[in-house]
Amino acid sequence: MLKKSIYLLILFFLSFQNVKANQILIPMDTEQSNHLKAYGISFWILEKEIPVDWLLNYRGGSFLIESRQSIINELIIRGVSYEIISDANANNLLDEIASPSSNKDAMRLDKVPKIAVYSPKSKQPWDDAVTLVLTYAEIPYDVIFDDEIMTEGLADYDWLHLHHEDFTGQYGKFYRSYANQPWYIEQQKEYEAMAKKHGFRKVSQLKLAITQKIRSFVSEGGFLFAMCSATDTYDIALAAAGVDIAARMYDGDPADPNAQEKLDYEQTLAFEDFKLEMNPLEYEYSNIDQNQIDRPEMREGNDFFKLFEFSAKWDPIPTMLTQNHTQLVKGFMGQTTAYKKKLVKPDVVILGENSAIDEARYLHGIYGKGFFTFYGGHDPEDYQHFVGEPPTDLNLHPNSPGYRLILNNILFPAAKKKKKKT
């Protein structure tokens, strides 16, 4: 009887040890039922101070976590696919990934990034892909605007998102189509009041100060992610510091006729040698944007861009930012859809492109101690989103490759930085 009791005790102990030794693998290839919520689960796990291994280039950028019943419960609740593997198999997998002959790597995530979204307090007549996917993935964020940035509030955050903002002070160049719309009139009043509050005569002067403070945030180690018109207008504003590029209907006086010659491309993050669009009624800021005139053959059915594959061990940052279950991503339009490759600075990494029409869609660069990513287009699952249309329902797109790229950027600041191999 005593021997049987000892045997049962040993069996129980070994079973307990096996449970403790198990690992949870969250696959991110085509076996995953909800890619977007998988990122939210990883963020939630980090909030519990449990580290996550991001397996770069393994099954679409899968996640490996120690097994806990609370995590399994949450995976089930959120509808995220997972696999339980033994500790021995997990170690074998990590050994395989670490092999010099393998273009894979394990990136340890051990920090919860504090996220801010730059957005006005008033309701805008368009949605924001980043806030849509953060909400869907259940990743917390704060909304900040000019007041917070002008009072040095950016120091509280690791990651800042800009979307569909016009940093040139021209209100999106919507004057011709929307000047009489209530939302446009209200936005102009709000922005002018904000400029005056902070001691500026013009909205463009306030927005320049904002772009410069954001650039300092990046230089000091922050991460900037921007989409659509927030990408090119950001660089245009920096290049045009002290130069009036806005017409009378935007700031009360005419633009400088010699504005183009006064641009300083040394001040920008991603673009150089671009030409301004000085027509105030033209729905373009410059020739940075690869717009529909430049891509007449592109339609929803044939518009795709390809992600580059990078070396996980030698180029971990671009590798993290391009993790996906497919290298071919559906294109989508915006006020700024894509970027002419010839205007991208040579030290900026192109992460995704449509080589057939020589356009870049997805860019990444280093500035000072920090990083930035620019992503062309407005909504990855709405090919041509118009002002006033309802937001995309991500319940219909849980495996969106285009939205996955946004969430790669969310997790990037959580990575434990490794020493560079070069």
URWOVEN-V427869 format. One record per backbone hydrogen bond with DSSP energy under -0.5 kcal/mol. CO is the residue of the C=O (numbers start at 1). NH is the residue of the N-H. E is the energy in kcal/mol with one decimal. If there is no record, write none. Layout:
co,nh,e
CO,NH,E
CO,NH,E
This chain:
co,nh,e
1,5,-2.1
2,6,-2.4
3,7,-2.6
4,8,-2.5
5,9,-2.3
6,10,-2.5
7,11,-2.7
8,12,-2.7
9,13,-2.4
10,14,-2.8
11,15,-2.5
12,16,-2.5
13,17,-2.4
14,18,-2.3
15,19,-2.1
16,20,-2.4
17,21,-1.9
18,22,-0.9
19,22,-0.8
22,67,-2.1
23,25,-0.6
23,85,-2.6
24,26,-0.6
24,65,-2.6
25,27,-0.8
25,83,-2.5
26,63,-2.0
29,32,-1.6
34,38,-1.2
35,39,-1.1
36,39,-0.6
36,40,-1.1
37,41,-2.3
38,42,-2.0
39,43,-2.3
40,44,-2.5
41,45,-2.5
42,46,-2.0
43,47,-1.9
44,48,-0.9
45,48,-0.7
45,50,-1.7
46,49,-2.1
49,51,-0.5
52,54,-0.6
52,109,-3.6
53,55,-0.7
53,64,-2.5
54,56,-1.3
54,107,-3.0
55,58,-1.8
55,62,-0.7
56,105,-1.3
57,59,-0.6
58,61,-0.9
58,62,-2.2
59,28,-1.4
62,55,-3.2
63,26,-3.3
64,53,-2.6
65,24,-3.9
68,72,-2.1
69,73,-2.7
70,74,-1.7
71,75,-2.5
72,76,-2.2
73,77,-2.4
74,78,-2.3
75,79,-0.7
75,80,-2.5
76,79,-0.7
83,25,-3.2
83,85,-0.6
85,23,-3.3
86,90,-2.5
87,91,-2.4
88,92,-2.2
89,93,-2.4
90,94,-2.5
91,95,-2.3
92,96,-2.4
93,97,-2.5
94,98,-2.0
95,99,-0.8
96,99,-0.7
99,102,-2.2
102,104,-1.5
105,56,-2.3
105,107,-0.6
106,108,-0.6
107,54,-3.2
108,110,-0.6
108,416,-3.2
109,52,-2.3
111,113,-0.8
113,115,-0.6
114,158,-2.4
114,159,-1.8
115,142,-2.2
116,161,-2.1
117,119,-0.7
117,144,-2.6
118,163,-0.5
125,388,-3.3
128,132,-2.4
129,133,-2.3
130,134,-2.6
131,135,-2.1
132,136,-2.3
133,137,-2.6
134,138,-0.7
134,139,-2.8
135,138,-0.6
138,140,-0.5
142,117,-2.9
142,144,-0.6
144,119,-2.5
145,149,-2.0
146,150,-2.9
147,151,-1.2
148,153,-3.5
149,152,-1.6
152,155,-1.1
153,156,-1.6
154,157,-2.2
158,223,-1.9
159,116,-2.5
160,225,-2.9
161,118,-2.8
162,227,-1.9
165,167,-0.7
166,169,-0.8
170,173,-2.4
171,174,-1.2
174,178,-3.1
175,179,-1.6
178,181,-2.0
181,185,-2.2
182,186,-2.5
183,187,-2.2
184,188,-2.4
185,189,-2.0
186,190,-2.5
187,191,-2.7
188,192,-2.4
189,193,-2.3
190,194,-2.0
191,195,-2.3
192,196,-2.2
193,197,-2.3
194,198,-1.5
195,200,-3.0
196,199,-1.7
202,206,-1.4
203,207,-2.8
204,208,-1.9
205,209,-1.8
206,210,-2.2
207,211,-2.6
208,212,-2.3
209,213,-2.0
210,214,-2.4
211,215,-2.3
212,216,-1.9
213,217,-2.0
214,218,-2.3
215,219,-2.7
216,220,-1.8
217,222,-2.4
218,221,-2.2
219,369,-2.6
222,371,-1.8
223,160,-2.6
224,373,-2.3
225,162,-2.2
226,375,-2.1
227,164,-0.9
227,230,-1.7
228,231,-1.6
228,232,-0.7
229,233,-1.8
231,235,-1.4
232,236,-2.5
233,237,-2.3
234,238,-1.8
235,239,-2.5
236,240,-2.0
238,241,-1.1
239,264,-2.2
240,243,-2.7
243,245,-0.8
244,256,-3.0
247,250,-1.8
247,251,-1.5
248,252,-3.0
256,259,-1.8
258,262,-0.7
259,262,-1.2
260,263,-1.2
263,265,-0.6
264,267,-1.5
265,268,-1.1
270,345,-3.1
275,287,-1.7
276,278,-0.8
278,280,-0.6
279,282,-1.5
282,284,-1.8
285,277,-2.8
288,340,-2.1
289,291,-1.5
291,294,-0.9
291,295,-0.9
293,296,-0.5
295,298,-1.6
299,302,-1.2
299,303,-1.4
302,304,-0.9
303,331,-3.3
305,329,-3.0
306,353,-2.1
308,310,-0.5
310,312,-0.6
311,315,-3.2
315,319,-1.7
316,320,-2.6
317,321,-2.1
318,322,-0.8
319,322,-0.8
320,323,-1.2
327,307,-3.0
327,329,-0.6
329,305,-2.6
333,378,-2.2
333,379,-0.7
335,337,-0.6
336,377,-2.8
338,290,-1.9
339,360,-3.0
340,343,-1.9
341,344,-1.4
343,272,-2.2
345,348,-1.8
349,351,-0.7
349,364,-2.3
351,308,-2.6
352,361,-2.8
352,362,-1.5
353,306,-2.9
353,355,-0.6
354,357,-1.0
354,359,-2.0
355,358,-0.7
358,341,-1.5
359,354,-2.5
360,339,-2.8
361,376,-2.7
362,351,-3.0
362,352,-1.5
363,374,-1.6
364,349,-2.8
365,372,-2.3
367,370,-2.2
370,367,-2.0
371,224,-2.4
372,365,-2.5
373,226,-2.4
374,363,-3.0
375,228,-1.3
377,228,-0.8
378,129,-0.6
379,382,-1.9
382,385,-0.6
383,333,-3.2
386,389,-2.0
392,394,-0.9
393,396,-1.8
394,397,-1.2
397,400,-1.5
398,35,-0.5
398,36,-2.0
400,404,-1.6
401,405,-1.2
402,406,-0.7
403,407,-1.6
404,408,-2.1
405,409,-1.3
406,410,-1.1
407,411,-1.8
408,412,-1.5
409,413,-0.7
411,414,-2.0
412,415,-1.7
414,110,-2.2
414,111,-0.9
415,417,-0.7
